[in-house]
Amino acid sequence: QVQFVESGGGLVQPGGSLRLSCVASGFTFSRYAMIWSRQAPGKEREFVARINVLGGSTMYADSVKGRFTISRDNAKNTVYLQMISLKPEDTAVYYCFAVGLGGRGQGTQVTVSS
């Protein structure tokens, strides 16, 4: 059973930082590219970042480029999202996915507010 457990969210002031983690299970993690996406209240889910199987190639949404960094540790079945210079518009529930697999975790709430 494919499972994702996201964590690390919270309330942070504008300009602050957070590091999200997503632990995956139920499949061979090292064989799949991973994605972080987010969904704000009343909005469609949007792509945030993607990392390939070995971690050597990454992609970012224009809105987070230069502020967010995706990484992975295949030994720990974990993908990370380091977020700096957070803005109120980054407020959303953040989810991780494996490219080509179903399943979804509960997400982790990120709120950027003063």
C-alpha positions in Angstrom: 0.0 0.0 0.0 1.5 3.3 -1.1 1.7 5.8 1.7 3.1 9.3 2.2 3.5 11.0 5.6 4.2 14.7 5.3 5.4 16.8 8.3 7.2 20.0 9.2 4.6 22.5 8.5 3.5 25.3 10.8 2.9 28.9 11.3 5.7 31.2 10.3 6.1 34.9 9.7 6.8 36.3 6.3 10.5 35.9 5.5 10.7 32.9 7.6 11.8 29.3 6.8 10.5 25.8 7.1 11.7 22.4 6.1 9.1 19.9 5.1 9.6 16.1 5.1 7.7 13.3 3.4 8.3 9.7 4.3 7.1 7.2 1.7 6.4 3.5 2.0 4.8 0.7 0.1 6.9 1.0 -3.0 10.5 1.1 -4.1 11.2 4.8 -3.4 14.5 5.0 -5.2 12.8 4.1 -8.5 10.4 7.0 -8.6 10.7 10.7 -9.2 9.0 12.7 -6.5 6.9 15.8 -6.5 5.8 18.4 -3.9 2.5 20.1 -4.7 0.3 22.4 -2.6 -3.3 23.5 -2.4 -4.5 26.7 -0.9 -8.1 27.2 0.3 -10.4 27.7 -2.6 -7.7 27.1 -5.2 -6.6 24.3 -7.5 -3.7 22.1 -6.5 -0.5 23.4 -8.0 2.9 22.0 -8.7 5.8 23.2 -6.5 8.9 21.1 -7.2 10.1 17.8 -8.7 13.2 15.7 -8.2 14.4 12.8 -10.2 15.3 9.4 -8.8 18.9 10.1 -8.0 18.3 13.7 -6.9 20.5 15.2 -9.6 17.8 16.9 -11.5 15.2 19.3 -10.1 12.4 21.5 -11.4 10.5 24.3 -9.7 7.4 26.4 -10.2 8.3 29.9 -11.1 6.6 31.2 -8.0 9.1 29.3 -5.7 12.2 29.3 -7.8 15.2 30.6 -5.8 13.4 30.2 -2.5 12.5 26.5 -2.3 14.9 23.5 -2.6 13.8 19.9 -3.1 16.0 17.1 -2.0 15.8 13.4 -1.2 17.4 10.7 0.8 16.8 7.3 -0.8 18.2 5.4 2.2 15.5 7.0 4.3 12.7 6.9 1.8 12.3 10.6 2.4 11.9 13.7 0.2 12.4 17.2 1.7 11.3 20.7 0.8 13.5 23.5 2.3 11.6 26.8 2.1 13.1 30.2 2.8 11.9 33.7 2.3 8.3 32.5 2.8 5.5 34.7 1.6 1.8 34.8 2.6 0.9 33.4 -0.8 2.9 30.2 0.1 0.1 29.4 2.6 -1.3 26.0 1.7 -1.5 22.4 2.5 1.6 20.7 1.0 1.6 17.2 -0.3 4.2 14.8 -1.8 3.6 12.3 -4.6 5.5 9.7 -6.5 5.4 10.3 -10.2 3.2 7.6 -11.8 1.8 6.3 -8.5 -1.4 6.9 -6.8 -2.0 7.6 -3.2 -1.8 10.7 -1.2 -0.9 11.6 2.4 -2.7 13.9 4.8 -0.5 16.8 3.8 1.1 19.3 6.1 -0.3 22.8 6.7 2.0 25.8 6.0 0.7 29.2 7.2 2.7 32.3 6.5 1.3 35.2 8.4 2.4 38.0 10.7 
